[in-house]
Amino acid sequence: MNLFYAALVLFQLFHLSSSQAQNCPTGFEVREATINSVHNALFSGLITCRGVVEAFIARIEAYNPTINAILSLNPQALAVADSLDQAIAAGNTTGALFCIPVLLKDNYDTVEMRTTGGCLDLANSQPSVDAPAVTALKRAGAIILGKTNLHELALEGLSVSSLGGQTLNPYDLSRTPGGSSGGTGAAIAASFALLGTGTDTVNSLRSPASANSLFSVRPTRGLISRAGIIPVSYTQDAIGPMARNVEDLATALTVMASVGYDESDNVTSLVPQGSRNVDYAAALHGGSLRGVRFGLVEGFFNRTHSNETTPVNVALDATISALTAVGAKVVPIKSPTFNSTYIIKNYDTQRFEYRQEMDKYLANPSLRGSHPGTLMGLYASGRFLVIPSEYEYVNTALVSSTQNTTYASKKLDIQNLTLALRTVFADHALDALIYPEQANLVVKVGAASQSGRNGILAAMTGSPVVTVPAGFSPASDDAPKGIPIGMEILGMPWTEGKLLNLAKQVAAVRRVRRIPSLTEATIEPATYESVPIVVPNLATVSSAYPLGKLRDLETTGAMSNR
């Protein structure tokens, strides 16, 4: 498989370089570009906004056939870029994300593109209203470049879907990119855009950030409105950005959180006045790790020796050494309460909330186009992909609700877990908890599930988390630069600014991000009359993930293919 993909990439690069070299309009390099570098190039006249968009489209055309991260491109992207070029000519360049290409996970509602969740049965589902977070991005001047693949309906972490196929990790094509926001993670790692967005019910922003050497933030529950997002869990869902550096991440969070109170998502009423309209980029100024107290969650490690776990332990140990070397204090936290397997088994609320939340979303009158009216109708269609390890979850969710007698007890358990977390912070005078996002390397394509992840603590308690690159596994034939490993920095509610500052300090002492070997070649920008159409590669789906099934035996009756 890897030889085939390598040959495919070489052919594509040869074809693109020969046809595009004569069309290179500027000397600006969008690979690993930042918001500041794009703005400097724009305002100095080195490149036009249209040229920025065309340069990223050229990278997508070169590399997406291999990693399969993009579901669709925005047909209006070039027209929007032209309008921003006119704004530059008129001296009206406002917005923190002016002419910054952004890729959205395809569970964000957008008026220019269908919102599918990667599901065949939602292939024609067309929102008539943008999600509030999308509106905020546009208001700040961002260009919505396209939509990324995801684990179908954001239910797991392998990033495989019936509509988009299997997204591959650009650092190692034999592995998944994490998930469920894996398309976004792979795309931003490959420099298909400046910023990406994701959602997070258990791990789904942080897992792909970890697996693709990126930064992400899962905000405190309520900070960003989740309206207009295909839902999974009212209790656990959150949305946020991914980026290649902390500065861009902070700017994106500032913009997305600017939605403020939204009556369509009542948890936004929880945001205290002091946490509204915060400039998170300003929070990056100054700061030091000297005297900072980190709690190291020992229960989130797998200390057995293996090719999959040892690289994670080595990377985290090196990070801890770097932190203590500059004056931080790392306090071991050995509480048996912090056990990811136990927490997800005993506290998770998804199966009680999923059907009700999806039925409400599918019944929204702003949703146009052909689409099922209920979750049961979707799964009756046979036009979906559920991995076998999720059969029990989906079947249970279809007959469960928040009226189940065990739901109330789980909500009480979550309150107790939240109290236990706050007690640990108080007892040890902690600034943050740290731990590996995943106790093992991101899993191979065809794996039963994305095992070993530790995102559940933040998901259940609604706590903010910033994920930072922590290192790489040793290089191998499949992974020429190694496989990325990430670390989570978890804080108390409404401390996003503090966590981002800590992330900046950690990144300064551990400069570990590397561009994937697969996508490190410069692609000369092309000129486009219109935005090209992306066709996902469905041939990448493993036979371990059969389409249209909800049980191990052939589906029958209500769950059979139509």
LUMVEX-819913 format. One line per field, with one value per residue (C-alpha): residue in three letters; x, y, z. Coordinates in steps of 0.5 Angstrom, whole numbers. Example, Ala and Ser with C-alpha at 12.3 -4.5 7.8 and 13.67 -1.06 7.14 Angstrom:
! residues 2
residu <- Ala_Ser;
east <- 25_27;
north <- -9_-2;
up <- 16_14;
! end
This chain:
! residues 562
residu <- Met_Asn_Leu_Phe_Tyr_Ala_Ala_Leu_Val_Leu_Phe_Gln_Leu_Phe_His_Leu_Ser_Ser_Ser_Gln_Ala_Gln_Asn_Cys_Pro_Thr_Gly_Phe_Glu_Val_Arg_Glu_Ala_Thr_Ile_Asn_Ser_Val_His_Asn_Ala_Leu_Phe_Ser_Gly_Leu_Ile_Thr_Cys_Arg_Gly_Val_Val_Glu_Ala_Phe_Ile_Ala_Arg_Ile_Glu_Ala_Tyr_Asn_Pro_Thr_Ile_Asn_Ala_Ile_Leu_Ser_Leu_Asn_Pro_Gln_Ala_Leu_Ala_Val_Ala_Asp_Ser_Leu_Asp_Gln_Ala_Ile_Ala_Ala_Gly_Asn_Thr_Thr_Gly_Ala_Leu_Phe_Cys_Ile_Pro_Val_Leu_Leu_Lys_Asp_Asn_Tyr_Asp_Thr_Val_Glu_Met_Arg_Thr_Thr_Gly_Gly_Cys_Leu_Asp_Leu_Ala_Asn_Ser_Gln_Pro_Ser_Val_Asp_Ala_Pro_Ala_Val_Thr_Ala_Leu_Lys_Arg_Ala_Gly_Ala_Ile_Ile_Leu_Gly_Lys_Thr_Asn_Leu_His_Glu_Leu_Ala_Leu_Glu_Gly_Leu_Ser_Val_Ser_Ser_Leu_Gly_Gly_Gln_Thr_Leu_Asn_Pro_Tyr_Asp_Leu_Ser_Arg_Thr_Pro_Gly_Gly_Ser_Ser_Gly_Gly_Thr_Gly_Ala_Ala_Ile_Ala_Ala_Ser_Phe_Ala_Leu_Leu_Gly_Thr_Gly_Thr_Asp_Thr_Val_Asn_Ser_Leu_Arg_Ser_Pro_Ala_Ser_Ala_Asn_Ser_Leu_Phe_Ser_Val_Arg_Pro_Thr_Arg_Gly_Leu_Ile_Ser_Arg_Ala_Gly_Ile_Ile_Pro_Val_Ser_Tyr_Thr_Gln_Asp_Ala_Ile_Gly_Pro_Met_Ala_Arg_Asn_Val_Glu_Asp_Leu_Ala_Thr_Ala_Leu_Thr_Val_Met_Ala_Ser_Val_Gly_Tyr_Asp_Glu_Ser_Asp_Asn_Val_Thr_Ser_Leu_Val_Pro_Gln_Gly_Ser_Arg_Asn_Val_Asp_Tyr_Ala_Ala_Ala_Leu_His_Gly_Gly_Ser_Leu_Arg_Gly_Val_Arg_Phe_Gly_Leu_Val_Glu_Gly_Phe_Phe_Asn_Arg_Thr_His_Ser_Asn_Glu_Thr_Thr_Pro_Val_Asn_Val_Ala_Leu_Asp_Ala_Thr_Ile_Ser_Ala_Leu_Thr_Ala_Val_Gly_Ala_Lys_Val_Val_Pro_Ile_Lys_Ser_Pro_Thr_Phe_Asn_Ser_Thr_Tyr_Ile_Ile_Lys_Asn_Tyr_Asp_Thr_Gln_Arg_Phe_Glu_Tyr_Arg_Gln_Glu_Met_Asp_Lys_Tyr_Leu_Ala_Asn_Pro_Ser_Leu_Arg_Gly_Ser_His_Pro_Gly_Thr_Leu_Met_Gly_Leu_Tyr_Ala_Ser_Gly_Arg_Phe_Leu_Val_Ile_Pro_Ser_Glu_Tyr_Glu_Tyr_Val_Asn_Thr_Ala_Leu_Val_Ser_Ser_Thr_Gln_Asn_Thr_Thr_Tyr_Ala_Ser_Lys_Lys_Leu_Asp_Ile_Gln_Asn_Leu_Thr_Leu_Ala_Leu_Arg_Thr_Val_Phe_Ala_Asp_His_Ala_Leu_Asp_Ala_Leu_Ile_Tyr_Pro_Glu_Gln_Ala_Asn_Leu_Val_Val_Lys_Val_Gly_Ala_Ala_Ser_Gln_Ser_Gly_Arg_Asn_Gly_Ile_Leu_Ala_Ala_Met_Thr_Gly_Ser_Pro_Val_Val_Thr_Val_Pro_Ala_Gly_Phe_Ser_Pro_Ala_Ser_Asp_Asp_Ala_Pro_Lys_Gly_Ile_Pro_Ile_Gly_Met_Glu_Ile_Leu_Gly_Met_Pro_Trp_Thr_Glu_Gly_Lys_Leu_Leu_Asn_Leu_Ala_Lys_Gln_Val_Ala_Ala_Val_Arg_Arg_Val_Arg_Arg_Ile_Pro_Ser_Leu_Thr_Glu_Ala_Thr_Ile_Glu_Pro_Ala_Thr_Tyr_Glu_Ser_Val_Pro_Ile_Val_Val_Pro_Asn_Leu_Ala_Thr_Val_Ser_Ser_Ala_Tyr_Pro_Leu_Gly_Lys_Leu_Arg_Asp_Leu_Glu_Thr_Thr_Gly_Ala_Met_Ser_Asn_Arg;
east <- 0_5_9_3_2_9_9_2_5_11_7_2_8_11_5_3_10_11_4_4_11_10_4_7_4_9_14_10_10_4_7_7_4_2_-4_2_6_0_-2_5_5_-2_-1_6_3_7_1_-7_-12_-14_-7_-7_-13_-10_-4_-8_-12_-6_-3_-10_-10_-3_-4_-11_-12_-7_-9_-16_-18_-22_-30_-31_-29_-33_-35_-35_-28_-25_-31_-30_-22_-24_-28_-23_-18_-23_-23_-15_-15_-20_-16_-22_-18_-22_-22_-17_-18_-18_-17_-15_-17_-21_-23_-29_-30_-36_-41_-41_-47_-46_-50_-45_-44_-48_-47_-46_-43_-39_-46_-48_-56_-54_-50_-56_-57_-57_-57_-60_-57_-49_-48_-46_-39_-38_-42_-37_-31_-34_-35_-27_-26_-24_-25_-29_-24_-28_-30_-26_-28_-29_-31_-38_-43_-37_-38_-31_-24_-22_-24_-27_-34_-39_-39_-31_-28_-22_-17_-10_-5_0_6_5_0_-1_-4_-11_-10_-14_-21_-27_-24_-19_-20_-18_-12_-9_-11_-8_-2_-1_-2_-8_-11_-8_-14_-19_-25_-27_-32_-30_-35_-30_-23_-25_-21_-15_-14_-12_-8_-4_-3_-2_3_-2_-5_-12_-17_-23_-26_-30_-37_-41_-36_-37_-44_-46_-52_-52_-47_-49_-50_-48_-49_-52_-47_-41_-40_-36_-33_-26_-20_-14_-8_0_2_-1_-2_-6_-10_-11_-14_-18_-21_-22_-26_-30_-32_-34_-41_-43_-50_-54_-61_-60_-55_-57_-51_-48_-51_-46_-40_-39_-38_-31_-30_-34_-30_-24_-18_-14_-8_-7_-6_0_4_9_9_14_14_18_14_8_5_3_-1_2_-4_-1_-7_-7_0_1_8_8_14_12_13_6_7_14_15_9_12_19_16_12_18_23_17_17_24_24_19_23_29_26_23_16_14_11_7_5_-3_-4_-12_-15_-21_-17_-18_-20_-23_-27_-30_-32_-36_-39_-40_-41_-48_-48_-52_-58_-57_-55_-62_-66_-60_-60_-68_-68_-63_-66_-72_-70_-74_-67_-65_-66_-65_-66_-65_-68_-72_-70_-64_-68_-69_-62_-60_-66_-63_-57_-53_-48_-42_-42_-35_-37_-34_-40_-46_-48_-47_-52_-57_-57_-58_-64_-68_-65_-67_-65_-72_-68_-67_-60_-59_-60_-55_-50_-51_-50_-44_-41_-42_-38_-33_-32_-32_-26_-22_-23_-21_-15_-13_-14_-11_-4_-5_-4_-4_-6_-6_-2_-2_-1_-7_-7_-3_-1_1_-5_-8_-7_-12_-17_-16_-22_-22_-18_-16_-12_-14_-15_-20_-26_-24_-25_-31_-35_-33_-33_-26_-22_-16_-10_-7_1_6_10_15_15_16_23_23_21_20_12_14_20_20_16_9_7_5_1_0_-6_-6_-12_-15_-20_-27_-26_-18_-17_-12_-8_-8_-6_0_2_2_6_11_11_12_18_22_20_20_18_13_15_12_10_15_10_7_14_15_13_8_8_1_-4_-9_-16_-22_-27_-26_-25_-29_-26_-28_-27_-23_-28_-23_-19_-24_-22_-26_-26_-32_-37_-43_-50_-49_-51_-50_-45_-50_-53_-58_-65_-72_-72_-64_-63_-61_-66;
north <- 0_5_4_5_12_14_13_16_22_23_22_28_32_32_33_39_42_42_45_50_53_58_60_62_69_70_68_67_60_58_51_52_59_63_69_74_71_72_79_81_78_81_88_89_87_80_76_77_74_70_68_66_61_59_57_52_49_47_44_40_38_35_32_30_24_21_23_24_29_34_32_39_45_52_54_61_61_65_70_71_72_77_81_82_84_90_91_92_96_101_101_97_91_89_83_79_73_77_73_67_60_56_49_46_39_37_37_45_48_52_56_55_47_41_39_31_29_24_20_18_19_26_27_32_36_43_48_55_58_58_56_62_60_60_67_69_67_70_76_76_76_69_65_58_54_47_42_36_29_26_20_19_23_24_18_15_17_13_18_14_15_12_19_21_14_13_19_17_20_24_22_15_13_6_10_14_21_21_23_24_31_27_30_37_35_31_38_43_38_38_46_45_52_56_54_48_47_41_38_34_30_25_26_29_36_33_26_29_35_30_25_31_35_41_45_45_48_45_50_51_48_54_59_57_56_49_51_49_43_36_34_28_30_36_34_33_36_42_46_49_51_47_50_49_54_57_65_63_58_64_68_63_62_69_70_63_65_72_69_70_68_64_63_57_54_55_53_59_63_60_64_69_77_77_71_75_78_76_77_70_73_78_73_70_76_75_69_64_57_58_56_54_47_42_36_29_24_18_14_16_13_6_4_-3_-3_-4_-1_3_5_7_12_16_15_17_24_25_24_29_34_33_34_40_43_42_45_52_52_48_44_37_34_26_25_18_19_12_17_19_13_14_7_7_14_13_6_9_17_18_20_20_14_17_24_22_20_26_31_28_28_35_37_33_37_44_48_51_44_44_38_31_28_23_26_22_18_12_14_15_8_5_7_3_9_10_7_4_1_-6_-4_2_-3_-4_4_6_0_2_10_8_6_10_17_22_19_13_12_11_18_22_18_19_26_26_22_27_33_28_27_35_36_31_35_41_38_36_43_46_41_41_48_46_51_45_38_35_28_24_25_18_13_9_11_13_7_3_3_-2_-2_-4_3_9_6_9_16_20_26_24_27_34_32_30_36_41_43_47_43_46_40_41_37_33_29_24_16_14_14_8_6_8_14_18_23_19_19_25_25_30_32_35_41_42_47_50_53_59_59_59_65_62_55_58_62_56_52_58_57_49_50_55_50_44_46_39_40_38_38_31_28_27_34_38_39_46_46_52_56_55_60_57_60_56_52_45_39_34_27_23_16_11_5_7_4_-2_-9_-9_-3_-6_-1_-1_-5_-5_-12_-17_-21_-19_-13_-15_-11_-4_-4_-7_-4_0;
up <- 0_2_-5_-9_-5_-6_-13_-13_-10_-14_-20_-18_-16_-23_-26_-22_-22_-30_-31_-25_-25_-31_-27_-20_-19_-12_-8_-2_1_4_7_15_14_20_20_21_15_11_13_12_5_3_6_3_-4_-4_-6_-7_-3_-9_-9_-2_-4_-10_-7_-2_-7_-11_-4_-4_-11_-10_-3_-2_-7_-2_5_3_8_4_3_-1_-3_-2_-9_-7_-4_-10_-11_-3_-4_-10_-5_0_-5_-7_0_1_-5_-2_5_9_11_18_22_26_20_14_8_13_9_14_14_17_20_16_22_22_18_12_7_1_2_5_12_12_18_13_12_5_8_9_3_0_7_6_11_10_16_18_25_29_30_22_22_27_23_17_20_22_15_14_8_9_4_5_9_12_13_20_23_21_25_30_34_34_33_27_22_17_14_8_4_5_6_11_12_13_17_13_18_17_12_15_21_22_24_30_31_30_27_24_17_20_23_17_13_18_19_11_10_7_10_16_21_22_26_30_35_41_45_48_45_38_38_42_39_32_34_38_32_27_32_32_38_39_45_48_51_58_57_54_52_44_42_39_35_28_29_28_35_39_47_50_56_53_46_45_39_38_33_31_29_28_33_39_37_31_36_41_35_33_40_41_34_35_43_40_39_46_49_44_46_41_46_53_56_53_59_64_62_67_65_66_61_55_50_52_47_48_44_49_54_51_53_58_63_65_67_73_80_75_79_74_76_73_72_73_72_64_62_60_63_60_55_47_41_41_49_50_45_49_55_53_50_56_60_56_56_64_64_60_65_71_68_67_74_74_79_77_82_81_82_83_85_83_81_74_70_63_62_68_67_60_62_68_67_59_57_50_49_53_49_42_39_42_40_33_32_34_29_23_25_24_19_17_14_7_2_2_9_14_19_25_27_27_19_18_21_17_10_10_8_13_17_24_26_29_36_36_34_41_43_37_38_45_43_39_44_50_52_58_61_63_70_70_66_73_77_72_72_79_78_74_79_84_79_78_85_86_80_83_90_87_84_91_95_91_89_82_76_71_70_64_61_55_50_48_52_46_39_34_32_25_19_20_28_32_35_37_44_50_49_56_54_58_64_61_57_63_67_62_63_58_55_51_47_45_41_46_41_36_36_33_25_21_14_15_19_16_21_27_29_33_40_44_51_54_59_63_67_72_68_64_65_57_57_62_59_52_56_59_52_49_54_54_46_47_51_47_40_37_31_24_17_15_10_5_4_5_-2_-4_-9_-14_-14_-20_-23_-22_-26_-21_-15_-17_-14_-9_-10_-4_-5_-2_-4_3_7_11_10_17_17_13_10_13_18_26_28_27_23_16_18_17_18_20_19_13_6_2;
! end
